[in-house]
Amino acid sequence: MYIHQELLARAERSDPVRVGLIGAGKFGSMFLSQAPSTPGLRVSAIADLNPDRARLTCTRVGWSASDVASTRFTDDASSMIASADVDVIVEATGNPAVGIRHARAAFAAGKHIVMVNVEADVLVGPLLAAEAREAGVVYSMAYGDQPALTCELVEWARSCGFEVVAAGKGTKYLPSYHASTP
């Protein structure tokens, strides 16, 4: 079954995947802009160093007042990870040490994690994946981020019978990209 079909089935059962987002910055705001229109997905809680800014971000990306009101905003990521109203953690802080700590807390709480934090994944991704397997949860990179797209491209090439000898980012980074917003 494809992801979209599974999400539609969850929406029909009124059993959405309950997401806890950590970090409502650049990537987090892009995710938040898409979440309300994604069937079978519900952002239950958002942890950010500045919860008021996270709340404002939700409004700026088009959330309804009722969606904002029904979402818990906090600056305490640890308590959000441990809470019963979250099934999956999306870690989008960009701080490797913090991201690793959040991932391990998620595993200890029996929560799946989507690691947007490329810096954490580069440092210890295989180790975190092994720890997740031991905990019986899923460790995943974020679809749409460059490392995940690179992995998908490698998988596609291998499934077509090609031998992959190298893979990586092929675009030129320009300083002006640093200030881009969603």
NORFEN-V474451 format. One record per backbone hydrogen bond with DSSP energy under -1.0 kcal/mol. CO is the residue of the C=O (numbers start at 1). NH is the residue of the N-H. E is the energy in kcal/mol with one decimal. If there is no record, write none. Layout:
CO_NH_E + CO_NH_E
//
This chain:
2_6_-2.3 + 3_7_-2.7 + 4_8_-2.5 + 5_9_-2.3 + 6_10_-2.3 + 7_11_-2.5 + 8_12_-2.4 + 9_13_-1.8 + 10_15_-2.9 + 11_14_-1.2 + 17_42_-2.8 + 18_87_-3.3 + 18_88_-2.0 + 19_44_-2.0 + 19_45_-1.5 + 20_90_-2.7 + 21_47_-3.2 + 22_92_-2.9 + 25_29_-2.7 + 26_30_-1.5 + 27_31_-2.5 + 28_32_-2.7 + 29_33_-1.8 + 31_35_-1.9 + 34_37_-1.0 + 35_38_-1.7 + 38_41_-1.2 + 40_17_-3.1 + 42_19_-3.0 + 44_72_-2.5 + 45_21_-2.3 + 46_74_-2.3 + 47_23_-2.8 + 50_54_-2.0 + 51_55_-2.4 + 52_56_-2.3 + 53_57_-2.5 + 54_58_-2.0 + 55_59_-1.7 + 56_60_-2.7 + 57_61_-2.0 + 58_63_-2.6 + 59_62_-1.4 + 64_68_-2.3 + 65_69_-2.5 + 66_70_-1.6 + 68_71_-1.3 + 72_46_-2.8 + 74_48_-2.4 + 76_80_-1.7 + 77_81_-2.7 + 78_82_-1.8 + 87_112_-1.4 + 88_20_-2.8 + 89_114_-3.2 + 90_22_-2.9 + 91_116_-2.0 + 91_117_-1.2 + 95_99_-3.0 + 96_100_-2.5 + 97_101_-2.0 + 98_102_-2.6 + 99_103_-2.5 + 100_104_-2.4 + 101_105_-2.1 + 102_106_-2.4 + 103_107_-2.5 + 104_108_-2.2 + 105_109_-1.6 + 106_111_-3.2 + 107_110_-1.5 + 112_89_-2.6 + 113_140_-2.4 + 114_91_-2.4 + 114_116_-1.0 + 116_118_-1.7 + 117_121_-2.0 + 118_122_-2.8 + 119_123_-1.6 + 120_124_-2.6 + 121_125_-2.5 + 124_128_-2.8 + 125_129_-2.7 + 126_130_-2.0 + 127_131_-2.5 + 128_132_-2.5 + 129_133_-2.2 + 130_134_-2.3 + 131_135_-1.7 + 132_137_-2.5 + 133_136_-1.1 + 138_113_-2.7 + 140_115_-3.9 + 142_145_-1.7 + 145_149_-2.3 + 146_150_-2.5 + 147_151_-2.3 + 148_152_-2.3 + 149_153_-2.3 + 150_154_-2.4 + 151_155_-2.6 + 152_156_-2.6 + 153_157_-2.6 + 154_158_-2.6 + 155_159_-2.4 + 156_160_-1.2 + 157_162_-2.4 + 158_161_-1.7 + 174_177_-2.3 + 175_178_-1.3 + 177_180_-1.9
//
